[in-house]
Amino acid sequence: MSENQVLSRLKAIKSKGSIKDVDFLFNCLLSENSDIVKESFNILVNIKVKSANKIIVDKIKQKENKRILNKIVSICWQSSLDFSNDLLLFFNIAVSEDLTVAIEALSVIENILSNNVIDEKLKLEGIEIFNTYINTYGNDVKSLMIKDFIDTI
């Protein structure tokens, strides 16, 4: 499919797309064409179908998406979808991935905690994940950022 055909398909998806188009949209995030990446990202951020969160979480867990993990996690906090059932996943992403992905994961956590009633036990479990990371890595940049983040939640 040529770049123009992909852009035409993205335009059609934007106006009349369905949940069936999500895989195509994620494949577009891997494109070298910045217009294709930007358009597919914007469509994914604006998905309103509640079941799409499960698909997005599956995409996060797929190792072949590591190169675009920061974009996928960013979709989670920029969209209006509810990822509260996956709160601990984002705590784990924040400690296991690089700084850029960690920042995106912290944004997701912040959104979840500010927009949902979360069981205090679950929140404490997430904070324990953070404390374990801090105790292991000390004063690296990510540890300092996570310490500051804990103070805000």
ABEGO torsion letter per residue (X at the ends): XBAAAAAAAAAAAAAABBAAAAAAAAAAAABABAAAAAAAAAAAAABABAAAAAAAAAAAABAAAAAAAAAAAAAAAABABBAAAAAAAAAAAAAABBAAAAAAAAAAAAAAAAABBBBAAAAAAAAAAAAAAAAAAEABAAAAAAAAAAAAX
